[in-house]
């Protein structure tokens, strides 16, 4: 005889029996979603740091002929006019006559013949080089040098000058003109040091004379004779005394050169550097006219880009308005292009430097906040749209968006600009085989669709959105298969071919986008019914093992899991469910717990079908699932318990829970995870409820030990609140507490009532006295 309570319980259906007419509660939807629909995470594409400072790196799409040089080599030809040297590439034959020694500037006849000058002393070379290095190093870190050049005639005159200082008779030769000491100093004051923006000196040697101390600028005939004797020794009858004199003169000349270098550096160079320190490079960009001096802007921006590559300077640059200045220039370029329908000269080169600088700056949270405050993201999208033919510009902006969309507020800002989706699709179609660009665009799309249902819908509504993704998927799948075939046959991969790891990275990002899109009900059902989508996913699982590429296999399985959630009649997933189950066996047999988890999740959806349940039992997969309950991993226990719950809907399969200690392990999961996880606790209780549908005695059904444990656990759960330690979100706490009361406790109460009604309670025996 059944008790009245037992008669009421006997009318209840088994949990998880498919029923179309019965509406699902919110908790059931959430519980199923936990087992089915999930977003997929992946890493941002890696960008290696360039080891050289160049305006355009080795990955640039610009050929050397179509881009400005990154560095200059200053020599005589740099200062000559175009008509001063042959324009052909033919070398001139050397002159047959030997050059004559230059005539002496004085009226006296030089008693000694002019011999060729000896090689420059290495120490002197080092001193001059170090002085130039100090100038260029400091100047490159401080400010951009003015864009000033001499007329061609003056440049030629400068090169033709002797660049020599005469210490005798207090005469100085400058630009071919002999001046007295006082006139020379006045000449130098009226002709200050001139620098080109490329870093070249002009008239440096001539101007050194103005800074010579008196004891170096005077010496009369004796000093002149000493220097003349040092440079023109009589090689036929040099005595020991003369040799010593020459050596002493050479030593004095070295000392003079060293002192001249030091005086010149301190009196001429250091003041210029102090002046340069007063202005920041950024002020040049802020104050100068972009349209009239684009070339100067280009190299100024190149310098700023190099500086921004050093993390130590980021905060200072941002605090001085670098973000606002750069975005203002970008806005000017956008407006000019829109107004005139043509780009400014060098605007493409300039944008490459600007966007590369912004790419460095966005690593700072302050820069990201400023970009959001001035609505910079739509402006960057406009740049991409106007310069779609410039791969370098598009790649740099894609790198910026890759970084920004990793943050929620930036991701929302970009997703709200609806034109970005068509722009990204256009770039994918245009540069389908350019891995470095498309991998970042697909990564951005994955970020936009990860947590925004509106973004998923807007993207799917763009014309050709899904076909574009599938075309890209097919292209890189073919590349991956070809690379795999080459490796298997021992062939060497061509250098021009995209490396296999980079091909796999595109596929990883693509499967992530598909998985995120499938969360939207309308899109998910359409994807599940698309044979091209399902075919590409299944072919990936067929030729790829988790040992080959773990992330790609796991992402592909997660995408199939999301698609298998939709139980629609035209679902290709449902048509190929047995083939999918066969492919999942490889994952279940692997040693990768993440892969095992994804495979079990897919089985959780597929096992609602009777054929899949039979497949699981025939292949002894249920024994593996029971063993997973001992994994002490909350998500694995949840997923395994979901499959076991679906198996227990069939009465003839309930006995499998007794194999391998299934009941004891379910009770252990309830004990370990129940107090903090109401969803897992619900699954365990529902599985035990289905198992005990035809119960006659609790002890014979569950066993004495597990029966007593269940009585204690269920009674304590009904008297307690859900423990949510470590959660700071009060709204989330309230949500889980509500469903602990409304969803878990009714199920627990039903199971407790059933156990109590079929359990014989033994009276305690009296303790014997001795």
C-alpha positions in Angstrom: 0.0 0.0 0.0 1.2 3.5 -0.9 0.9 6.3 1.6 -1.1 9.4 0.7 2.1 11.3 0.3 3.6 8.6 -1.9 0.5 8.6 -4.1 1.0 12.3 -4.7 4.7 11.8 -5.4 4.0 9.0 -7.8 2.1 11.3 -10.1 5.2 13.4 -10.7 7.1 13.0 -14.0 10.8 12.3 -14.2 13.0 15.3 -14.3 14.4 16.4 -17.7 11.8 14.4 -19.7 11.4 16.4 -23.0 8.0 18.2 -23.0 7.1 20.8 -25.5 3.8 21.8 -24.0 5.2 22.4 -20.5 6.8 25.9 -20.2 10.2 26.1 -18.6 10.9 28.2 -15.5 13.7 30.8 -15.5 15.8 28.6 -13.3 15.5 25.7 -15.8 16.5 28.0 -18.6 19.5 29.3 -16.7 20.4 25.7 -15.6 20.3 24.5 -19.2 22.2 27.6 -20.4 25.0 26.8 -17.9 25.3 23.4 -19.6 24.9 24.7 -23.1 25.4 28.3 -24.2 28.7 29.9 -23.3 31.0 32.6 -24.7 34.5 31.6 -25.7 37.7 33.4 -24.6 40.9 33.7 -26.4 44.2 35.7 -26.3 44.8 38.9 -28.2 47.0 38.4 -31.2 50.7 38.7 -30.4 52.6 41.6 -31.9 56.4 41.2 -31.6 58.3 44.3 -30.6 60.4 45.8 -33.3 64.1 45.6 -32.6 65.0 48.6 -34.7 63.6 52.2 -34.7 62.2 52.7 -38.2 59.3 54.7 -39.5 57.9 51.6 -41.2 58.7 48.2 -39.8 59.6 45.0 -41.6 55.9 44.0 -41.8 54.9 47.2 -43.7 53.1 46.8 -47.0 55.0 49.8 -48.3 57.9 49.1 -50.6 61.2 51.0 -49.9 60.6 53.1 -53.1 57.1 54.2 -51.8 57.9 55.4 -48.4 60.1 58.1 -46.8 63.5 57.0 -45.5 63.8 56.1 -41.8 67.3 57.5 -41.5 69.7 59.8 -43.3 73.4 59.4 -44.2 74.9 62.9 -44.4 77.8 63.4 -46.7 79.0 65.9 -49.3 76.4 64.9 -51.8 73.6 65.6 -49.3 74.4 69.3 -49.6 75.0 69.6 -53.3 72.4 70.8 -55.8 71.0 68.4 -58.3 72.9 70.0 -61.2 76.3 69.8 -59.4 76.9 66.1 -60.1 76.2 63.7 -62.9 72.7 62.3 -62.9 73.8 59.0 -64.5 75.0 56.1 -62.6 78.4 56.1 -64.5 81.5 56.5 -62.3 83.9 59.3 -63.4 87.4 58.2 -64.3 90.1 59.4 -61.9 92.2 62.4 -62.9 95.6 61.6 -64.3 97.3 64.7 -62.8 98.1 64.6 -59.1 96.4 67.4 -57.0 98.6 70.2 -56.0 99.1 71.3 -52.4 97.0 74.4 -51.5 98.8 77.7 -51.6 99.8 79.3 -48.3 97.5 82.2 -47.2 100.5 84.3 -46.2 102.9 86.2 -48.5 105.8 84.2 -47.2 107.1 81.3 -49.2 106.8 78.0 -47.3 110.2 76.5 -47.1 109.0 72.9 -47.0 107.1 71.0 -49.6 103.5 70.1 -48.9 103.2 66.4 -48.2 99.9 64.5 -48.0 98.3 64.7 -44.6 98.7 61.7 -42.4 95.6 59.7 -41.4 93.4 61.3 -38.7 94.3 60.3 -35.2 91.9 57.5 -34.0 91.6 59.2 -30.6 90.5 62.4 -32.4 87.9 60.5 -34.4 86.5 59.0 -31.2 86.3 62.5 -29.6 84.5 64.0 -32.6 82.2 60.9 -32.8 81.3 61.1 -29.1 80.5 64.8 -29.4 78.2 64.1 -32.3 76.6 61.2 -30.5 75.9 63.3 -27.5 74.2 65.9 -29.7 72.1 63.5 -31.7 71.2 61.4 -28.6 69.9 64.3 -26.6 68.3 66.1 -29.5 66.4 62.9 -30.5 65.0 62.6 -27.0 64.1 66.2 -26.5 62.7 68.0 -29.6 62.4 68.0 -33.4 65.1 70.2 -35.0 63.9 73.1 -37.2 63.3 72.4 -40.9 65.9 74.8 -42.3 68.3 74.3 -45.3 70.8 76.5 -47.0 70.4 77.5 -50.7 72.3 75.2 -53.0 75.0 77.8 -53.7 75.8 78.3 -50.0 75.8 74.5 -49.5 78.4 74.2 -52.3 80.4 77.0 -50.9 80.3 75.4 -47.5 81.7 72.1 -48.8 84.4 73.8 -50.8 85.7 75.7 -47.8 89.0 74.5 -46.3 87.5 74.1 -42.8 90.9 75.1 -41.3 91.9 77.3 -38.5 95.2 79.3 -38.7 96.7 79.9 -35.3 99.5 82.1 -36.8 99.0 85.9 -37.1 95.6 85.5 -35.3 93.9 84.7 -38.6 90.8 82.6 -39.1 89.5 81.3 -42.4 85.7 81.0 -42.7 83.9 80.1 -45.9 87.0 80.9 -47.8 87.4 84.4 -46.3 90.3 85.3 -44.0 89.3 87.3 -41.0 91.1 88.7 -38.0 90.3 87.4 -34.5 87.9 90.2 -33.7 86.1 90.0 -37.0 85.9 86.2 -36.8 84.2 86.4 -33.5 81.8 89.0 -34.8 81.2 86.8 -37.9 80.3 83.8 -35.7 77.9 85.9 -33.6 76.1 87.1 -36.6 76.0 83.6 -38.1 74.9 81.3 -35.3 75.2 77.5 -35.5 72.8 76.0 -38.1 71.3 72.6 -37.9 69.3 70.7 -40.4 66.3 68.6 -39.2 68.1 65.5 -40.4 70.8 66.2 -37.7 73.6 67.5 -39.9 76.1 70.2 -38.9 76.9 73.2 -40.9 80.0 75.4 -40.5 80.9 73.6 -37.3 84.7 73.5 -37.9 84.8 77.2 -38.9 82.9 78.3 -35.8 85.1 76.5 -33.4 87.7 79.3 -33.7 85.4 81.8 -32.0 85.5 79.7 -28.8 89.3 79.2 -28.7 91.1 80.6 -25.6 93.7 83.3 -26.0 96.6 81.0 -25.5 95.4 78.8 -28.4 94.5 81.7 -30.7 97.9 83.5 -30.4 101.4 82.2 -30.8 102.7 84.3 -33.8 105.3 83.0 -36.1 106.6 80.5 -33.5 103.3 78.7 -33.3 102.9 78.8 -37.1 106.4 77.4 -37.6 105.8 74.7 -35.0 102.7 73.6 -36.7 104.3 73.9 -40.1 107.3 71.9 -39.0 105.0 69.2 -37.5 103.1 68.9 -40.8 106.1 69.2 -43.2 109.1 67.4 -41.8 112.2 66.9 -44.0 112.2 63.2 -44.5 115.9 63.1 -45.7 117.8 64.4 -42.7 115.5 64.3 -39.6 117.6 64.3 -36.5 116.6 62.8 -33.2 116.0 66.3 -31.8 113.6 67.1 -34.7 111.8 63.8 -34.2 111.2 64.7 -30.5 110.0 68.1 -31.6 107.5 66.6 -34.0 106.2 64.2 -31.4 105.8 67.1 -28.9 104.0 69.2 -31.5 101.6 66.3 -32.3 100.9 65.9 -28.6 100.2 69.5 -28.2 97.9 69.4 -31.2 95.9 66.6 -29.7 95.5 68.6 -26.5 94.4 71.6 -28.5 91.8 69.5 -30.4 90.5 68.0 -27.1 90.1 71.4 -25.5 88.5 72.8 -28.6 85.9 70.0 -28.6 85.1 70.6 -24.9 84.8 74.3 -25.3 82.7 74.0 -28.4 80.3 71.5 -26.7 79.9 73.6 -23.6 79.6 77.0 -25.4 77.7 76.1 -28.5 75.8 72.9 -28.1 74.7 72.9 -24.5 72.8 76.2 -24.8 70.9 74.9 -27.9 69.9 71.8 -26.0 68.6 73.9 -23.1 66.5 75.9 -25.6 65.2 72.7 -27.1 64.1 71.4 -23.6 61.7 74.3 -23.2 59.5 73.0 -26.0 58.0 69.6 -26.3 57.6 67.9 -29.6 53.9 67.8 -29.0 53.8 71.6 -29.1 55.1 71.4 -32.7 52.1 69.2 -33.6 49.7 71.5 -31.8 50.9 74.8 -33.2 52.2 74.2 -36.7 50.1 74.0 -39.8 49.6 70.4 -40.9 48.9 71.2 -44.6 51.9 73.4 -45.2 54.6 71.2 -43.6 53.5 67.6 -43.8 57.1 66.3 -44.2 58.2 67.9 -41.0 55.2 66.5 -39.2 56.0 63.1 -40.5 59.5 62.9 -38.9 58.3 64.7 -35.8 55.6 62.0 -35.5 58.2 59.3 -36.1 60.2 60.7 -33.2 57.2 60.7 -30.9 56.3 57.2 -31.9 59.8 56.0 -30.9 59.4 57.8 -27.5 56.0 56.3 -26.9 57.5 52.9 -27.2 59.1 53.4 -23.8 56.6 52.8 -21.1 58.4 55.2 -18.8 57.3 58.2 -20.9 53.6 57.2 -21.5 52.2 59.0 -18.5 54.1 62.2 -19.2 53.1 62.2 -22.8 49.4 61.6 -22.0 49.4 64.3 -19.3 50.8 66.8 -21.9 47.8 66.1 -24.2 49.3 63.6 -26.6 45.9 61.8 -27.0 44.0 65.0 -27.8 46.7 66.4 -30.1 46.9 63.2 -32.1 43.1 62.8 -32.4 42.8 66.5 -33.4 45.3 65.9 -36.3 43.4 62.7 -37.3 40.2 64.7 -37.3 41.8 67.4 -39.6 42.9 64.7 -42.0 39.5 63.1 -42.0 37.7 66.5 -42.7 40.1 67.4 -45.4 39.7 64.1 -47.2 35.9 64.4 -46.9 35.9 68.0 -48.1 38.4 67.7 -51.0 38.0 64.1 -51.8 41.8 63.8 -51.9 44.3 63.1 -49.2 47.0 65.5 -48.1 50.5 64.8 -49.3 52.2 62.2 -47.1 48.9 61.8 -45.1 49.1 58.0 -45.3 52.7 58.0 -44.1 51.7 60.4 -41.3 48.7 58.3 -40.3 50.9 55.3 -39.9 53.1 57.1 -37.4 50.0 58.6 -35.5 48.2 55.3 -35.2 51.3 53.5 -34.2 51.8 56.1 -31.4 48.2 55.7 -30.3 48.7 51.9 -30.3 51.4 52.4 -27.7 49.4 55.0 -25.7 46.3 52.9 -25.2 48.2 50.6 -22.8 47.5 53.3 -20.3 44.1 53.4 -18.5 44.3 57.2 -18.6 44.6 57.2 -22.4 41.7 54.9 -22.7 39.5 57.2 -20.7 40.5 60.1 -22.8 39.8 58.3 -26.0 36.3 57.5 -24.7 35.7 61.1 -23.5 36.4 62.6 -26.9 34.6 59.9 -28.9 37.8 58.9 -30.7 36.7 55.4 -31.7 34.3 56.5 -34.5 37.0 58.8 -35.9 39.4 55.9 -36.1 36.7 54.0 -37.9 36.4 56.9 -40.4 40.2 56.7 -41.0 39.9 53.0 -41.8 37.1 53.7 -44.2 39.0 56.4 -46.0 42.2 54.4 -46.2 41.1 50.9 -46.8 43.8 50.6 -49.5 46.5 51.4 -46.9 47.1 48.1 -45.1 49.6 49.7 -42.7 47.0 52.2 -41.4 44.3 49.6 -41.1 46.5 47.2 -39.3 47.6 49.8 -36.8 44.0 50.8 -36.1 43.0 47.1 -35.8 45.8 46.7 -33.2 44.3 49.7 -31.3 40.9 48.2 -31.3 42.3 44.8 -30.3 43.6 46.4 -27.2 40.6 48.6 -26.5 37.9 46.0 -26.9 39.5 43.9 -24.3 37.9 46.4 -21.8 34.1 46.4 -21.4 33.5 50.2 -21.6 35.6 50.5 -24.8 33.9 47.4 -26.3 30.5 49.0 -25.7 31.6 52.3 -27.2 32.8 50.6 -30.4 29.8 48.2 -30.6 27.5 51.3 -30.5 29.0 52.6 -33.7 26.9 50.5 -36.1 29.0 51.3 -39.2 32.0 49.4 -37.8 30.6 46.0 -38.7 30.3 46.7 -42.4 33.8 48.3 -42.3 35.3 45.2 -40.7 33.6 42.9 -43.2 34.9 44.9 -46.1 38.4 44.7 -44.8 38.1 40.9 -44.3 37.0 40.5 -47.9 39.8 42.8 -49.2 42.6 41.3 -47.2 41.4 37.8 -46.8 44.9 36.2 -47.0 46.7 38.9 -44.9 46.8 37.0 -41.6 48.2 39.8 -39.5 45.2 42.1 -40.3 42.3 39.6 -40.5 43.2 37.8 -37.3 42.9 41.1 -35.4 39.6 42.1 -37.0 38.1 38.7 -36.2 39.4 39.0 -32.6 37.7 42.4 -32.4 34.4 40.9 -33.6 34.8 38.2 -31.0 35.1 40.8 -28.3 32.1 42.8 -29.6 29.8 39.8 -29.7 31.0 38.2 -26.4 28.6 39.9 -24.1 26.4 42.1 -26.3 23.3 40.5 -27.8 22.6 43.7 -29.8 26.0 43.5 -31.3 25.4 39.9 -32.4 22.1 41.0 -34.0 23.6 44.0 -35.8 26.5 42.1 -37.1 24.3 39.2 -38.4 22.1 41.8 -40.2 25.0 43.1 -42.3 24.9 41.9 -45.8 27.1 38.9 -46.4 28.2 38.7 -42.7 28.0 34.9 -42.2 29.2 34.1 -45.8 32.2 36.3 -45.3 33.1 34.5 -42.1 32.6 31.1 -43.7 34.7 32.1 -46.7 37.5 33.1 -44.4 37.1 29.9 -42.4 37.3 27.8 -45.6 40.4 29.7 -46.9 42.4 29.2 -43.7 41.1 25.6 -43.3 42.6 24.8 -46.7 45.9 26.5 -45.7 45.9 24.5 -42.5 45.3 21.2 -44.3 48.0 22.0 -46.9 50.5 22.8 -44.2 49.6 19.7 -42.4 50.1 17.6 -45.6 53.5 19.2 -46.2 54.6 18.3 -42.7 53.4 14.8 -43.0 55.2 14.3 -46.2 58.4 15.9 -44.9 58.3 18.8 -47.3 59.9 22.1 -46.4 57.3 24.9 -46.0 57.9 27.8 -48.4 59.1 31.1 -46.8 56.3 33.1 -48.3 53.7 30.7 -46.9 51.9 31.7 -43.7 53.2 29.6 -40.8 50.8 27.0 -39.5 50.5 28.5 -36.0 49.3 31.8 -37.6 46.8 30.0 -39.7 45.5 28.2 -36.6 45.2 31.5 -34.8 42.7 32.8 -37.4 40.6 29.7 -37.1 40.7 30.0 -33.3 39.3 33.5 -33.5 36.7 32.5 -36.1 35.3 29.7 -34.1 35.0 32.1 -31.2 32.9 34.5 -33.2 30.6 31.7 -34.3 30.2 30.4 -30.8 29.3 33.9 -29.5 26.9 34.6 -32.3 25.1 31.2 -31.6 24.1 32.6 -28.2 21.5 34.8 -29.9 18.4 32.5 -30.4 17.6 33.6 -33.9 21.2 33.4 -35.1 21.9 30.2 -33.3 19.0 28.3 -34.9 20.1 29.6 -38.3 23.7 28.5 -37.8 22.6 25.1 -36.5 20.6 24.6 -39.7 23.5 25.8 -42.0 25.3 22.8 -43.5 28.4 24.9 -44.4 28.8 26.0 -40.8 28.4 22.5 -39.3 30.5 21.0 -42.1 33.5 23.3 -41.4 33.2 22.6 -37.7 33.0 18.9 -38.0 35.9 18.7 -40.5 38.0 20.6 -38.0 37.4 18.0 -35.4 38.0 15.2 -37.9 41.5 16.3 -38.9 42.6 18.1 -35.8 43.5 16.4 -32.5 43.7 18.2 -29.2 47.4 17.5 -29.1 47.8 19.4 -32.5 46.1 22.6 -31.4 44.3 22.5 -28.1 42.6 25.9 -28.3 41.2 25.3 -31.8 39.7 21.9 -30.9 38.2 23.2 -27.6 36.7 26.3 -29.3 35.3 24.2 -32.1 33.7 21.8 -29.6 32.3 24.8 -27.7 30.7 26.1 -30.9 29.1 22.8 -31.6 27.9 22.7 -28.0 26.1 26.1 -28.4 24.5 25.0 -31.7 23.4 21.7 -30.2 21.4 23.6 -27.6 18.7 24.4 -30.2 16.3 21.4 -30.7 14.9 22.5 -34.1 13.7 20.1 -36.8 16.0 21.3 -39.6 19.1 21.3 -37.3 22.2 19.7 -39.1 23.6 19.1 -35.6 20.6 16.8 -34.9 21.0 15.0 -38.2 24.7 14.3 -37.6 24.4 13.7 -33.8 25.8 10.1 -33.9 28.8 11.3 -36.0 29.4 14.1 -33.5 29.2 11.6 -30.6 31.8 9.5 -32.3 34.1 12.5 -32.7 33.7 13.4 -29.1 35.0 10.0 -28.0 38.5 11.2 -29.0 38.2 14.1 -26.6 36.9 11.9 -23.8 39.8 9.6 -24.1 42.4 12.4 -24.0 44.3 13.6 -21.0 43.1 17.2 -21.4 40.5 18.1 -18.8 39.3 21.2 -20.7 38.7 19.0 -23.7 36.9 16.4 -21.7 34.7 19.1 -20.1 33.6 20.5 -23.5 32.9 17.0 -24.8 30.7 16.2 -21.8 28.8 19.5 -22.3 27.9 18.6 -25.9 26.8 15.1 -24.7 24.6 16.9 -22.1 22.6 18.5 -25.0 22.7 15.5 -27.3 21.7 13.0 -24.6 18.2 14.3 -24.6 17.8 12.1 -27.7 17.1 8.4 -27.2 19.6 7.3 -29.8 22.5 9.1 -28.1 21.5 7.6 -24.8 21.8 4.2 -26.3 25.2 5.1 -27.9 26.5 6.2 -24.5 25.5 2.9 -22.8 26.8 0.8 -25.7 30.2 2.5 -25.7 30.4 2.4 -21.8 30.6 6.2 -21.8 28.4 6.2 -18.7 31.1 4.5 -16.6 33.5 7.2 -17.6 30.9 9.9 -16.6 30.4 8.2 -13.2 34.2 8.3 -12.7 34.2 12.0 -13.5 32.1 12.6 -10.4 35.2 12.0 -8.3 37.1 14.8 -10.2 36.4 17.3 -7.4 35.9 19.8 -10.3 32.6 21.7 -9.9 31.9 22.2 -13.6 32.9 18.7 -14.6 30.6 17.3 -11.9 27.8 19.5 -13.1 28.2 18.4 -16.8 28.5 14.7 -16.0 25.6 14.8 -13.7 23.5 16.4 -16.4 24.2 13.5 -18.8 23.4 11.0 -16.1 20.1 12.8 -15.4 19.1 12.4 -19.0 20.1 8.7 -19.0 17.8 8.1 -16.0 14.8 9.3 -17.9 14.7 5.9 -19.5 13.7 3.3 -16.8 15.8 0.6 -18.3 18.9 2.7 -17.9 18.6 3.7 -14.3 20.4 0.7 -13.0 23.6 2.1 -14.4 23.9 4.4 -11.5 24.7 1.4 -9.3 27.8 0.6 -11.4 31.0 2.1 -10.2 29.4 3.5 -7.0 27.4 6.1 -8.9 24.9 6.7 -6.0 27.7 7.3 -3.5 29.5 9.7 -5.8 26.3 11.7 -6.5 25.8 12.0 -2.7 29.4 13.1 -2.4 28.8 15.9 -5.0 25.7 17.0 -3.1 27.7 17.1 0.2 30.7 18.9 -1.3 29.1 21.4 -3.7 25.5 21.6 -2.6 25.8 24.4 0.1 27.2 26.9 -2.5 25.8 25.7 -5.8 22.1 25.4 -6.0 22.1 24.4 -9.7 24.4 21.4 -9.1 22.4 20.5 -6.0 19.2 20.5 -8.1 20.8 18.2 -10.8 21.9 15.7 -8.1 18.4 15.7 -6.5 16.6 15.3 -9.8 18.9 12.4 -10.8 18.3 10.7 -7.5 14.6 11.4 -7.9 14.5 9.7 -11.4 16.5 6.8 -10.1 14.2 6.2 -7.1 10.9 6.4 -9.1 9.9 2.8 -8.4 11.3 2.8 -4.8 9.9 0.3 -2.3 12.6 0.7 0.3 15.0 3.5 0.7 17.8 1.4 2.1 17.6 -1.1 -0.7 17.4 1.7 -3.2 20.3 3.9 -2.0 22.0 1.7 0.6 21.9 2.3 4.3 24.9 4.7 4.5 23.9 6.9 1.6 20.2 6.9 2.8 21.2 8.3 6.2 23.6 10.8 4.6 20.8 12.0 2.3 18.4 12.4 5.2 20.9 14.5 7.1 22.0 16.6 4.1 18.5 17.4 2.8 17.2 18.3 6.2 20.1 20.6 6.9 19.7 22.3 3.4 16.1 22.9 4.0 16.8 24.7 7.2 19.8 26.8 5.9 20.4 29.6 3.5 22.7 29.4 0.5 26.3 30.1 1.4 27.8 32.6 -1.1 31.1 33.5 0.4 33.4 35.7 -1.7 30.7 37.3 -3.9 30.7 41.1 -3.7 27.7 41.5 -6.1 24.7 41.9 -3.9 22.2 41.6 -6.8 23.8 38.3 -7.8 23.6 37.1 -4.2 19.9 37.9 -4.0 19.3 36.1 -7.3 21.0 32.9 -6.1 19.3 33.0 -2.7 15.9 33.4 -4.4 16.4 30.3 -6.5 17.8 28.4 -3.6 14.5 28.9 -2.0 12.2 28.6 -5.0 14.0 26.0 -7.1 16.2 23.9 -5.0 14.3 23.5 -1.8 11.1 22.2 -3.5 13.1 19.5 -5.3 15.0 18.7 -2.1 11.7 18.5 -0.1 10.2 16.1 -2.6 13.2 13.8 -2.5 13.3 14.0 1.3 9.7 13.1 1.6 10.1 10.1 -0.7 13.1 8.8 1.3 11.4 9.3 4.6 8.2 7.6 3.4 10.2 4.5 2.4 12.7 4.4 5.2 12.4 2.3 8.3 13.7 4.1 11.3 15.3 1.8 13.9 14.9 2.7 17.6 18.1 3.1 19.5 19.0 0.1 21.6 19.7 0.6 25.4 23.3 0.6 26.4 24.0 -2.6 28.5 25.4 -2.0 32.0 28.4 -3.9 33.3 
